[in-house]
Protein backbone atom coordinates (compact mmCIF):
# COMPACT_ATOMS: atom_id res chain seq x y z
CA UNK A 1 0.00 0.00 0.00
CA UNK A 2 1.74 3.15 -1.20
CA UNK A 3 -1.10 5.67 -1.54
CA UNK A 4 -4.40 6.68 0.03
CA UNK A 5 -7.48 5.11 -1.58
CA UNK A 6 -10.26 7.39 -2.75
CA UNK A 7 -13.78 6.96 -1.34
CA UNK A 8 -14.93 5.10 -4.46
CA UNK A 9 -12.04 2.66 -4.08
CA UNK A 10 -12.80 2.15 -0.40
CA UNK A 11 -16.43 1.42 -1.27
CA UNK A 12 -15.50 -1.08 -3.98
CA UNK A 13 -13.05 -2.84 -1.65
CA UNK A 14 -15.77 -3.00 1.02
CA UNK A 15 -18.14 -4.70 -1.44
CA UNK A 16 -15.42 -7.24 -2.24
CA UNK A 17 -15.01 -7.98 1.46
CA UNK A 18 -18.74 -8.70 1.72
CA UNK A 19 -18.47 -11.20 -1.15
CA UNK A 20 -15.38 -12.82 0.36
CA UNK A 21 -16.88 -13.18 3.85
CA UNK A 22 -20.61 -13.61 3.30
CA UNK A 23 -22.62 -13.39 6.50
CA UNK A 24 -19.64 -12.26 8.52
CA UNK A 25 -19.29 -8.89 6.76
CA UNK A 26 -22.27 -6.72 5.87
CA UNK A 27 -22.49 -3.37 4.12
CA UNK A 28 -25.38 -0.96 4.60
CA UNK A 29 -26.30 2.66 4.08
CA UNK A 30 -26.74 4.61 7.33
CA UNK A 31 -27.52 8.03 5.85
CA UNK A 32 -26.74 10.52 3.15
CA UNK A 33 -24.65 13.67 2.92
CA UNK A 34 -25.94 17.16 2.23
CA UNK A 35 -25.31 16.54 -1.48
CA UNK A 36 -27.02 13.15 -1.38
CA UNK A 37 -23.91 10.98 -1.34
CA UNK A 38 -24.42 7.72 0.59
CA UNK A 39 -22.77 7.20 3.97
CA UNK A 40 -21.93 3.49 4.19
CA UNK A 41 -21.00 1.23 7.07
CA UNK A 42 -19.30 -2.16 7.14
CA UNK A 43 -20.21 -4.45 10.03
CA UNK A 44 -18.03 -7.43 10.95
CA UNK A 45 -19.18 -10.05 13.45
CA UNK A 46 -22.44 -10.60 15.34
CA UNK A 47 -21.49 -10.00 18.96
CA UNK A 48 -23.78 -8.16 21.38
CA UNK A 49 -21.19 -5.49 22.14
CA UNK A 50 -20.17 -2.90 19.56
CA UNK A 51 -17.06 -1.00 18.51
CA UNK A 52 -17.85 1.94 16.26
CA UNK A 53 -15.07 3.13 13.95
CA UNK A 54 -15.52 6.42 12.07
CA UNK A 55 -13.39 7.03 8.99
CA UNK A 56 -13.30 10.22 6.98
CA UNK A 57 -14.38 12.77 9.62
CA UNK A 58 -11.97 15.30 8.06
CA UNK A 59 -11.35 15.09 4.29
CA UNK A 60 -7.81 16.45 4.49
CA UNK A 61 -6.79 13.56 6.79
CA UNK A 62 -6.62 10.74 4.25
CA UNK A 63 -5.32 7.65 6.05
CA UNK A 64 -8.64 6.57 7.57
CA UNK A 65 -10.17 4.83 4.55
CA UNK A 66 -7.23 2.47 4.25
CA UNK A 67 -7.28 1.84 8.00
CA UNK A 68 -11.02 1.07 7.89
CA UNK A 69 -10.49 -1.58 5.24
CA UNK A 70 -7.48 -3.07 7.02
CA UNK A 71 -9.40 -3.35 10.28
CA UNK A 72 -12.39 -4.97 8.60
CA UNK A 73 -10.30 -7.54 6.77
CA UNK A 74 -8.18 -8.48 9.79
CA UNK A 75 -11.21 -8.94 11.98
CA UNK A 76 -13.06 -10.92 9.31
CA UNK A 77 -10.06 -13.21 8.80
CA UNK A 78 -9.53 -13.69 12.54
CA UNK A 79 -5.85 -12.74 12.25
CA UNK A 80 -5.54 -11.65 15.87
CA UNK A 81 -8.25 -13.37 17.82
CA UNK A 82 -8.89 -11.77 21.18
CA UNK A 83 -11.99 -10.98 23.17
CA UNK A 84 -12.30 -7.66 21.31
CA UNK A 85 -12.06 -9.31 17.88
CA UNK A 86 -14.14 -12.40 18.66
CA UNK A 87 -17.12 -12.13 16.25
CA UNK A 88 -19.34 -13.90 18.76
CA UNK A 89 -18.63 -11.27 21.41
CA UNK A 90 -18.09 -8.00 19.53
CA UNK A 91 -19.48 -6.49 16.36
CA UNK A 92 -17.25 -3.97 14.62
CA UNK A 93 -19.23 -1.26 12.85
CA UNK A 94 -17.01 0.77 10.51
CA UNK A 95 -18.28 3.96 8.87
CA UNK A 96 -16.33 4.19 5.61
CA UNK A 97 -16.48 7.98 5.19
CA UNK A 98 -18.44 10.39 7.37
CA UNK A 99 -17.92 13.39 5.09
CA UNK A 100 -18.13 12.20 1.47
CA UNK A 101 -18.89 15.73 0.23
CA UNK A 102 -15.67 17.06 1.71
CA UNK A 103 -13.76 14.04 0.40
CA UNK A 104 -14.93 14.86 -3.12
CA UNK A 105 -13.06 18.18 -2.83
CA UNK A 106 -9.83 16.76 -1.38
CA UNK A 107 -7.55 14.58 -3.46
CA UNK A 108 -4.70 14.57 -0.88
CA UNK A 109 -2.17 13.87 -3.60
CA UNK A 110 1.56 14.33 -3.75
CA UNK A 111 4.53 13.53 -1.58
CA UNK A 112 5.53 17.10 -0.67
CA UNK A 113 3.84 19.56 1.63
CA UNK A 114 3.14 21.92 -1.26
CA UNK A 115 1.44 19.27 -3.39
CA UNK A 116 -0.58 18.19 -0.35
CA UNK A 117 -1.83 21.68 0.50
CA UNK A 118 -2.58 22.39 -3.16
CA UNK A 119 -5.01 19.46 -3.27
CA UNK A 120 -6.41 19.14 0.28
CA UNK A 121 -9.69 20.56 1.53
CA UNK A 122 -11.04 21.02 5.05
CA UNK A 123 -14.47 22.62 5.51
CA UNK A 124 -15.38 25.37 7.94
CA UNK A 125 -16.14 24.16 11.47
CA UNK A 126 -19.90 24.42 10.99
CA UNK A 127 -19.67 21.96 8.08
CA UNK A 128 -17.55 19.34 9.85
CA UNK A 129 -19.84 16.49 10.99
CA UNK A 130 -17.99 15.78 14.26
CA UNK A 131 -18.03 19.47 15.22
CA UNK A 132 -21.22 20.83 13.65
CA UNK A 133 -23.43 19.84 16.62
CA UNK A 134 -21.31 22.12 18.83
CA UNK A 135 -22.14 25.20 16.80
CA UNK A 136 -25.88 24.45 16.56
CA UNK A 137 -25.69 23.70 12.87
CA UNK A 138 -27.26 20.28 12.37
CA UNK A 139 -25.96 18.32 9.40
CA UNK A 140 -27.43 15.09 8.04
CA UNK A 141 -24.02 13.46 8.48
CA UNK A 142 -24.00 14.41 12.17
CA UNK A 143 -27.54 13.17 12.68
CA UNK A 144 -26.67 9.85 11.06
CA UNK A 145 -23.73 9.39 13.43
CA UNK A 146 -25.73 10.36 16.53
CA UNK A 147 -28.50 7.94 15.54
CA UNK A 148 -25.92 5.22 15.04
CA UNK A 149 -24.41 5.82 18.48
CA UNK A 150 -27.84 5.81 20.12
CA UNK A 151 -28.74 2.57 18.35
CA UNK A 152 -25.50 0.67 18.87
CA UNK A 153 -24.45 2.07 22.27
CA UNK A 154 -20.79 1.27 21.51
CA UNK A 155 -18.44 0.60 24.39
CA UNK A 156 -15.77 2.20 22.19
CA UNK A 157 -15.90 4.73 19.38
CA UNK A 158 -12.70 5.28 17.40
CA UNK A 159 -12.43 8.38 15.24
CA UNK A 160 -9.68 8.00 12.67
CA UNK A 161 -7.60 11.13 12.09
CA UNK A 162 -4.23 12.07 10.67
CA UNK A 163 -2.11 15.17 10.99
CA UNK A 164 -0.04 16.73 8.25
CA UNK A 165 3.17 17.17 10.29
CA UNK A 166 4.08 15.97 13.78
CA UNK A 167 3.88 12.74 15.70
CA UNK A 168 1.20 10.29 16.76
CA UNK A 169 -1.15 10.81 19.69
CA UNK A 170 -4.48 9.64 21.08
CA UNK A 171 -7.23 11.74 22.63
CA UNK A 172 -9.66 9.93 24.93
CA UNK A 173 -12.89 10.83 26.66
CA UNK A 174 -11.81 8.54 29.51
CA UNK A 175 -8.39 7.10 30.25
CA UNK A 176 -7.64 3.57 29.01
CA UNK A 177 -4.50 2.70 31.00
CA UNK A 178 -3.73 -0.51 29.11
CA UNK A 179 -3.60 1.34 25.78
CA UNK A 180 -0.37 3.20 26.59
CA UNK A 181 2.10 0.33 26.19
CA UNK A 182 0.90 -1.17 22.87
CA UNK A 183 0.45 2.33 21.44
CA UNK A 184 4.02 3.29 22.34
CA UNK A 185 5.43 -0.06 21.18
CA UNK A 186 3.74 0.21 17.79
CA UNK A 187 5.08 3.72 17.22
CA UNK A 188 8.60 2.64 18.20
CA UNK A 189 8.56 -0.38 15.88
CA UNK A 190 7.42 1.73 12.92
CA UNK A 191 9.71 4.67 13.60
CA UNK A 192 6.86 7.11 14.22
CA UNK A 193 7.52 9.69 16.95
CA UNK A 194 4.97 10.25 19.66
CA UNK A 195 3.50 13.74 20.00
CA UNK A 196 4.60 14.99 23.43
CA UNK A 197 2.51 18.09 23.33
CA UNK A 198 -0.23 18.93 20.85
CA UNK A 199 -2.09 22.10 19.99
CA UNK A 200 -5.40 20.25 20.37
CA UNK A 201 -4.76 19.24 23.97
CA UNK A 202 -2.29 21.63 25.56
CA UNK A 203 -4.37 21.92 28.75
CA UNK A 204 -5.65 18.36 29.00
CA UNK A 205 -4.76 15.60 31.44
CA UNK A 206 -1.83 13.59 30.06
CA UNK A 207 -1.76 10.22 31.91
CA UNK A 208 0.84 8.61 29.63
CA UNK A 209 3.10 9.72 26.77
CA UNK A 210 1.07 11.16 23.86
CA UNK A 211 -2.25 10.12 25.43
CA UNK A 212 -4.58 12.98 26.38
CA UNK A 213 -7.92 12.85 28.19
CA UNK A 214 -10.64 15.27 27.15
CA UNK A 215 -11.90 17.44 29.99
CA UNK A 216 -15.37 16.40 31.20
CA UNK A 217 -18.27 18.17 29.47
CA UNK A 218 -18.87 20.30 32.56
CA UNK A 219 -15.17 20.93 33.21
CA UNK A 220 -13.24 24.15 32.71
CA UNK A 221 -10.37 22.77 30.63
CA UNK A 222 -10.66 23.46 26.92
CA UNK A 223 -8.70 22.77 23.75
CA UNK A 224 -6.15 25.48 22.99
CA UNK A 225 -8.50 27.32 20.64
CA UNK A 226 -11.49 25.04 20.56
CA UNK A 227 -15.22 25.24 21.07
CA UNK A 228 -16.82 25.69 24.46
CA UNK A 229 -19.59 23.12 24.00
CA UNK A 230 -17.42 20.11 23.24
CA UNK A 231 -19.73 18.00 25.42
CA UNK A 232 -22.31 18.21 22.62
CA UNK A 233 -19.95 16.68 20.05
CA UNK A 234 -20.22 13.20 18.58
CA UNK A 235 -17.04 12.39 20.50
CA UNK A 236 -18.87 12.65 23.81
CA UNK A 237 -22.10 10.93 22.75
CA UNK A 238 -20.98 7.40 23.81
CA UNK A 239 -20.43 8.66 27.37
CA UNK A 240 -24.15 8.51 28.10
CA UNK A 241 -24.01 4.74 27.54
CA UNK A 242 -20.81 4.17 29.48
CA UNK A 243 -18.69 4.14 26.33
CA UNK A 244 -15.39 5.85 25.56
CA UNK A 245 -14.13 7.58 22.44
CA UNK A 246 -10.56 7.39 21.14
CA UNK A 247 -9.39 9.90 18.54
CA UNK A 248 -6.36 8.27 16.91
CA UNK A 249 -3.92 10.59 15.14
CA UNK A 250 -1.02 9.53 12.92
CA UNK A 251 1.32 11.84 10.98
CA UNK A 252 1.74 12.02 7.22
CA UNK A 253 5.10 13.71 7.71
CA UNK A 254 6.94 13.04 10.96
CA UNK A 255 9.22 15.34 12.91
CA UNK A 256 11.34 14.11 15.79
CA UNK A 257 10.87 17.50 17.45
CA UNK A 258 7.40 16.25 18.40
CA UNK A 259 9.00 13.87 20.90
CA UNK A 260 11.66 16.22 22.30
CA UNK A 261 10.81 16.89 25.96
CA UNK A 262 13.78 19.15 26.73
CA UNK A 263 12.87 22.67 27.92
CA UNK A 264 12.68 25.16 25.09
CA UNK A 265 14.89 28.22 25.71
CA UNK A 266 13.07 31.57 25.72
CA UNK A 267 9.76 29.91 24.90
CA UNK A 268 7.80 33.10 25.56
CA UNK A 269 9.77 34.88 22.82
CA UNK A 270 9.30 31.91 20.49
CA UNK A 271 5.53 31.98 21.01
CA UNK A 272 5.36 35.68 20.24
CA UNK A 273 7.32 35.06 17.05
CA UNK A 274 5.02 32.19 16.07
CA UNK A 275 1.96 34.33 16.72
CA UNK A 276 3.36 36.96 14.37
CA UNK A 277 4.16 34.22 11.85
CA UNK A 278 0.56 33.06 11.61
CA UNK A 279 -0.77 36.63 11.60
CA UNK A 280 1.65 37.80 8.91
CA UNK A 281 0.97 34.76 6.73
CA UNK A 282 -2.75 35.26 7.15
CA UNK A 283 -2.44 38.92 6.18
CA UNK A 284 -0.54 38.05 3.01
CA UNK A 285 -3.07 35.47 1.85
CA UNK A 286 -5.94 37.81 2.71
CA UNK A 287 -4.29 40.60 0.71
CA UNK A 288 -4.36 38.41 -2.40
CA UNK A 289 -7.93 37.37 -1.59
CA UNK A 290 -8.93 41.04 -1.36
CA UNK A 291 -7.71 41.59 -4.92
CA UNK A 292 -9.56 38.52 -6.19
CA UNK A 293 -12.89 38.76 -4.39
CA UNK A 294 -14.62 40.54 -7.24
CA UNK A 295 -14.21 37.65 -9.67
CA UNK A 296 -14.27 34.61 -7.38
CA UNK A 297 -17.44 32.56 -6.92
CA UNK A 298 -19.55 33.76 -3.97
CA UNK A 299 -18.97 32.07 -0.63
CA UNK A 300 -22.52 30.73 -0.41
CA UNK A 301 -21.94 28.80 -3.64
CA UNK A 302 -18.37 27.62 -3.16
CA UNK A 303 -17.01 25.70 -0.15
CA UNK A 304 -13.38 26.70 -0.86
CA UNK A 305 -14.33 30.38 -0.81
CA UNK A 306 -16.29 29.84 2.43
CA UNK A 307 -13.20 28.44 4.14
CA UNK A 308 -11.06 31.36 2.95
CA UNK A 309 -13.55 33.95 4.24
CA UNK A 310 -13.91 32.07 7.55
CA UNK A 311 -10.14 32.04 8.02
CA UNK A 312 -9.82 35.71 7.06
CA UNK A 313 -12.59 36.64 9.50
CA UNK A 314 -10.64 36.21 12.71
CA UNK A 315 -9.24 32.65 12.65
CA UNK A 316 -5.60 33.74 12.48
CA UNK A 317 -6.16 36.15 15.36
CA UNK A 318 -7.92 33.49 17.43
CA UNK A 319 -5.01 31.09 16.98
CA UNK A 320 -2.41 33.73 17.90
CA UNK A 321 -4.40 35.02 20.89
CA UNK A 322 -4.80 31.49 22.28
CA UNK A 323 -1.05 31.32 22.90
CA UNK A 324 -0.82 34.44 25.08
CA UNK A 325 -1.51 32.54 28.36
CA UNK A 326 1.20 30.02 27.45
CA UNK A 327 3.67 32.81 26.72
CA UNK A 328 2.94 34.44 30.10
CA UNK A 329 3.31 31.06 31.80
CA UNK A 330 6.66 30.42 30.13
CA UNK A 331 7.91 33.92 30.99
CA UNK A 332 7.05 33.32 34.66
CA UNK A 333 9.08 30.10 34.90
CA UNK A 334 11.65 30.78 37.60
CA UNK A 335 14.14 27.90 37.43
CA UNK A 336 15.13 25.06 35.06
CA UNK A 337 12.82 22.53 36.74
CA UNK A 338 9.80 24.86 36.84
CA UNK A 339 6.83 22.94 35.34
CA UNK A 340 5.73 26.12 33.62
CA UNK A 341 8.59 25.76 31.17
CA UNK A 342 7.45 24.71 27.72
CA UNK A 343 9.18 21.80 26.03
CA UNK A 344 10.58 21.67 22.53
CA UNK A 345 7.75 19.28 21.63
CA UNK A 346 5.10 21.76 22.77
CA UNK A 347 6.68 24.69 20.95
CA UNK A 348 7.13 22.60 17.79
CA UNK A 349 3.42 21.71 17.89
CA UNK A 350 2.58 25.41 17.85
CA UNK A 351 5.18 25.98 15.15
CA UNK A 352 3.31 23.48 12.97
CA UNK A 353 0.00 25.26 13.51
CA UNK A 354 1.51 28.69 12.81
CA UNK A 355 2.85 27.48 9.47
CA UNK A 356 -0.14 25.29 8.58
CA UNK A 357 -2.86 27.93 8.69
CA UNK A 358 -1.57 30.38 6.04
CA UNK A 359 -0.34 27.67 3.67
CA UNK A 360 -3.67 25.84 3.95
CA UNK A 361 -5.44 29.05 2.92
CA UNK A 362 -2.94 29.64 0.12
CA UNK A 363 -3.62 26.19 -1.31
CA UNK A 364 -7.36 26.82 -1.44
CA UNK A 365 -6.98 30.25 -3.04
CA UNK A 366 -4.56 28.89 -5.65
CA UNK A 367 -7.18 26.36 -6.69
CA UNK A 368 -9.75 29.11 -7.13
CA UNK A 369 -7.36 31.31 -9.08
CA UNK A 370 -6.49 28.44 -11.43
CA UNK A 371 -10.08 28.23 -12.65
CA UNK A 372 -10.83 31.96 -12.62
CA UNK A 373 -11.13 33.63 -16.04
CA UNK A 374 -10.40 37.19 -14.94
CA UNK A 375 -7.35 38.93 -16.50
CA UNK A 376 -5.84 39.53 -13.04
CA UNK A 377 -6.03 35.86 -12.00
CA UNK A 378 -2.74 34.58 -13.56
CA UNK A 379 -0.66 37.34 -11.96
CA UNK A 380 -2.22 36.80 -8.55
CA UNK A 381 -1.71 33.07 -8.95
CA UNK A 382 2.02 33.58 -9.65
CA UNK A 383 2.35 35.89 -6.64
CA UNK A 384 0.65 33.47 -4.29
CA UNK A 385 2.38 30.40 -5.74
CA UNK A 386 5.76 31.93 -4.94
CA UNK A 387 4.64 32.57 -1.36
CA UNK A 388 3.27 29.04 -1.02
CA UNK A 389 6.48 27.49 -2.35
CA UNK A 390 8.63 29.51 0.04
CA UNK A 391 6.42 28.74 3.02
CA UNK A 392 6.36 24.98 2.35
CA UNK A 393 10.13 24.86 1.82
CA UNK A 394 10.70 26.65 5.11
CA UNK A 395 8.08 24.44 6.82
CA UNK A 396 9.95 21.30 5.78
CA UNK A 397 13.31 22.79 6.79
CA UNK A 398 12.27 24.24 10.16
CA UNK A 399 10.51 21.07 11.36
CA UNK A 400 12.95 18.64 9.66
CA UNK A 401 10.09 16.58 8.31
CA UNK A 402 10.22 13.11 6.79
CA UNK A 403 7.48 11.22 4.96
CA UNK A 404 5.87 8.30 6.79
CA UNK A 405 5.00 5.53 4.32
CA UNK A 406 1.25 5.05 3.97
CA UNK A 407 1.51 1.40 4.96
CA UNK A 408 3.16 2.44 8.26
CA UNK A 409 0.51 5.08 8.94
CA UNK A 410 -2.21 2.46 8.39
CA UNK A 411 -0.45 -0.22 10.43
CA UNK A 412 0.07 2.05 13.43
CA UNK A 413 -3.51 3.35 13.38
CA UNK A 414 -4.89 -0.18 13.01
CA UNK A 415 -2.82 -1.52 15.90
CA UNK A 416 -3.85 1.41 18.09
CA UNK A 417 -7.55 0.90 17.42
CA UNK A 418 -7.30 -2.82 18.20
CA UNK A 419 -5.39 -2.09 21.41
CA UNK A 420 -7.97 0.52 22.41
CA UNK A 421 -10.76 -2.01 21.88
CA UNK A 422 -9.02 -4.62 24.02
CA UNK A 423 -8.37 -2.07 26.76
CA UNK A 424 -11.92 -0.66 26.71
CA UNK A 425 -13.50 -4.12 26.76
CA UNK A 426 -11.57 -5.06 29.89
CA UNK A 427 -13.05 -2.07 31.72
CA UNK A 428 -16.53 -3.56 31.21
CA UNK A 429 -15.82 -6.86 32.92
N, C-alpha and C positions, 0 to 999 in steps of 0.2 A: 504494500500500500504506500504509494508515493504522492498522493494528492487527496484533496477533500472531495468527496462525492457530492454532486448536486442533489437537490431534493428529488428530482425525477429518478435519478439513479438509486437513491435510498429507497424510494417507493418500489421500484422494480426489484431490487434485491430483497425487500421484505416479502413481496409476492412469491419470489422463488423459495424463500424460507418456508412459507406456508405449504408450498407444494412438496418440499423435501421432508417436512415434519408434520404431516396431516394430523389434525386433532390436538397435537401438542402446541402448535403455533397457530394463532388466529389473527386476522387483520380486520379491523373495522373502523368506520368513520365515526368520530366523536363530536364533530362540529365542522364549521366552515369559517373561513376568514372573512374580513370585511369585503374583499373582492370576490368571494364565493369559492375560493380554493379549499379543497377538502383538508381537514386535519385528521390524520390517520394514527391509529395506535395498534401496535403489535402486542399481543398477550402470549406469554409462554408459561405453561404449567396450569394446574387447576387447584392449587392449594387455597385454603381459606384465608390466609394472610396475604397482604399485597405490598409489593414494592412498586412505586410509581417513579418512572424515569422520564424526564422532560428534556427532549433535544430541541435545538433551534429556538431558544428563548430570545437570543440576540443574533441577528443575521450576519453581523460582522465577526462572529466567533464560530468558526466553521468546523471545528473538530467533532461536534456532537453527533452529527449524522453517522459518521463512521463508527463512533463509540456505540451508538444505539444498535447498529447492526452486529457489531462484535459481541456485545453483551447478549443479544438475542440468540445468536448462533451458539455461543459457548454454553448458555443455559440449556438450550434445546438439545445439544449433544451430550450434556452431562459431563463436560470436561473436568469440572472441579466440584464434585458433589459434596455439598455441605448442607447443613440445615437450611441455610438461606437460599440455596439453589436446588433444593429438593422439590420437584414439581408437585408432589403430593402435599407439601406443607405450605409452599409459597407460590403465588402467581406474580410474575413480573409483567407489568403493564408499561409499555414503552411508547411514549408519544414521539412520532418520528420528526415532526417539525411544528413547533407551536406558532411560529410566525412565518407562514409561507409567503405572504405578501412582501415582507421585508426581505426574505431570502431571494425573491425574484429580482430584487434590485441590488444584490450583493454577490459578485462572482468570486470574491476572495482569491484572486489569481495572483501568480507571481511569487518569486522567492526573495524579493527585496522589500524593504519597508515602503519605498515609493510605489512600487507596483501594487502592493497590498492596499495602501490608502487610496490609490487611484481607482480601485474597483470595489471597495467595501462600502457598505451602507449600514447606518444605525439610526433608527427613527427617533423622533423626539420622545421624551419620557411618557407623554400622554398616549403614545401609540405603541408602547412596549407592553405586551400582554402581562408580564410578571409585575410591572409597576403601575399600569393604568388604573387598577382599583384604588391605589393610594391617592390619586389626584382626581377622584370622582369622575372618571371618564370611562364608563363601561365599554368594553370591547367584546365582540362575540368570542374571540379567542380566549379572553380572560374568563368569560362565563362558562365556556366549555371546560376549562381546567378546574374551576371551582366546583362545577357539577360532578366532574370526575372524582375529585377529592372527597366530596360529600358521599358519593356512591361507593367508592372503594374503601374509604377510611384507611389509607396506607399507614403502616407503621414506619415507613421510610419513604420520603420523596427525595429524589436526586435530581437537581437541576444542573445540566451539563453546560459549562462555560469554558471559554478560553480567553486569554489575554494576549495582546499583541507582543508586548515585551515584558520580561520579568522572570518570576519563578512560579512554582505551583503552590497553591494554598487551598484550604477548605474552610468554608463558613458554615456554621451549624446553628440551628435554633435551640439545641440542647447538646451538651458535651457527650461525646461517645469515646470514652477513655481508651477502648481497645482498638480504635482506628489509628491512633498516632503511630504505632510501630510499623504496621504494614504500609501505611502511607509513606513514611520516611524511607523504609527499605526499598520500596518501588522506585521512588525518586532517585535514590542513591544508585541503584542498579542501572538505571537508564540515563544517568548523568544529567538529570534535571534538577536545578537548584530549588530549594524551598524558598518561599517568600517570607522572610522574617521582617514583616512590616509591610502593610498594604494600605493604599489610599482608602479603600473601601471600609477598612476596619481599624483605623488608627486608635480608636478609643474603646475597642471591645476587649472583653476578657480573652486571654490567650493561654489556655491551659497546657498546650504543648506546641512544639515548633510548627509554625505555619498553619495552625488550627485556631480559628477564631469563633467565639460564640456570640451570636446576635443578642443584643440587649433585649430583655423581656418587653412585650408590647407596651407595658405601662412604665417602663424604666426611663431614665433620663439620658442614657448613653445613646448616641446617634452616629451614623456613618459620618465621615469627614465633611461631606457636603451633600448629604442625602435627605430624603423626605422625612417628615415628622411622623407620618402615619404608617410606618412600616408594618405595624401590627395588622393592617388591613390587606397586606400583600398575599399573593398566592404562596409565598414561602411560609408564612405563619399559619395558613389554613389547616395543615395536619395537626397542629397543636391541640385543637379542640377535640381530637379523637385520640390523644395520647401519642401521636406520631412525631417524628423529627424530620427536618429537612436538612440536606447536605448540598451546598453549592460547591461544585468541584471545578476548580480552575487549573488549567494547564497552559504553559506559554507556547506561543508560536516561535518566538525568538527568545532565547534565554540570556540572562546576564548574571554572572556570578556575584555582582554587587548586591543582588536581591538577598543573598545569604550572608552578607558581611555584617556581623554584629558589633564591630568595633565602633567606639564613639566617633561621631563625625565632628571634625574641628570647625568651630565657628558656624554651627548649624543655623543659628539665627540669621546670620548674614546670607548663608546659602539659600534659606527659605525666602528671604526678601528678593534675592536675585531670581529665583525660580518664579516668584509671583510676577515680577516684571517681565520675565520671559513669556509667560502665558498671555499676559496683558498686551505686550508688544506684538506678539504673533497674531493675537486676535484682532488688534487694530489694523495690522497690515492686510489680513484677509478681508476684513470689513471694508477697508478703503477700496479694494478692488470690487467688492460686492456693490458698494455705493455707485460706482461707475457703470455697473452692469444692470442694475435693478430695472431700468426702463425697458430693457428688451428680454429679460428673463421671464419664464412662465410664472404666473402668480402663485404665491405660496399655497393658496387653497387648492390649487390644481396639481401641485408638484411636490412630492414628499422630500426631494433633495433640497428644494428651495425652503421648505418649512424648517428643516434642520438648520440651515444656514441662518435664517432669521431668528430662530430660537437661540442659537449660540451667540449671535450678535447682540441679542437683547438681554445681556446681563450674565450669561453663563461664565464667560472668562472672569468677570469680576467676582462671581460667587466662588469660583474655584480659588482664586487668589486670596480672597478675604477669609476663606475657611482655614488658611494656614497661619493667620495672625496669632491665635492662641498658642500654637506650637512654637512659633518664633519667640514669643514672650517666655514660654516655658523653658526653651533652650537657653535663652539669654540669662535666665535666673539660676541656672545650674551652677552650683558653687564650687564643686570639687570633682575630680575625675570619676568618682564612683556615684555621683549624684544621679538618681534614676530619671531625672528630668532631661538628661542628655539624650539627644537623638542619635540613633545608630546610622551607619552608612547605608544599611538596608532601608531604613525608613526614609532617609533623604533621597535615595535612588528611586524609591517608589513615587515620590512627589516629582522628581525629575522626569520620570516617564510621563506622568499626567501633564506636566507643564509643556512637554514637547508634543504629546499626542493631540491635544485639543486643537491647536492651530493647523497642524498638518492634516488632521481629519477634515476640518472645514475646507482646507485648500483642495483636497481630493474631490470633494463634492462639487465645489465651484468649478473646478477644471472640467468635470464631466458636463456641467451645464454649458460652459463656454464652448466646448467642442461641438455641440449641436446647435448653438445659436447662429443665426444668419446675419446678425447685425455687423456692419463694417468695423466696429470697434472690437468685436469679440476676439479676432486672432491676436491683436496686440496685447489685450488684457490676458489672454491665455499664455502668451510667451512670458509676460511679466510674472504671472503667478507660478508658472511652471519652473522658472528659475528659482523662485523662493522655495517652492516645494522640494526641489532637488537639493538645495543647500540645507534645508532643515532636516531632511531624511539622512543625508550624509553625516551631518553633525550628530544626529540622534544615534546612528549606528556607532559612531566613533566614541561619543561621550559615555554611552552605556556598555560599550564593548560587547555587542550582541552577537549571538551565533544562532543559526537556524536549528530548530529541533525537528528531526524527521517526523513526518506525519505518523508513521507506524509507532514511534515512541510516544508521541502525544496520546494516541488512541490507547496504547497498552497501559500507560500510567493511569489514564482516566478510568479505564475499565477495571483495573485492579483496585483502584480507590473506591469505586462504587460497590464492588463485590465485598470489600473489607468493611465498608460502612453498613452494608446489609447484614453481614454476620454480626457486627458489633451491636447494631440496633435490635436485632432479633434476640440477642442474649438479655437485653434489658427487659424483655417482656416475660421472661420465664420466672 
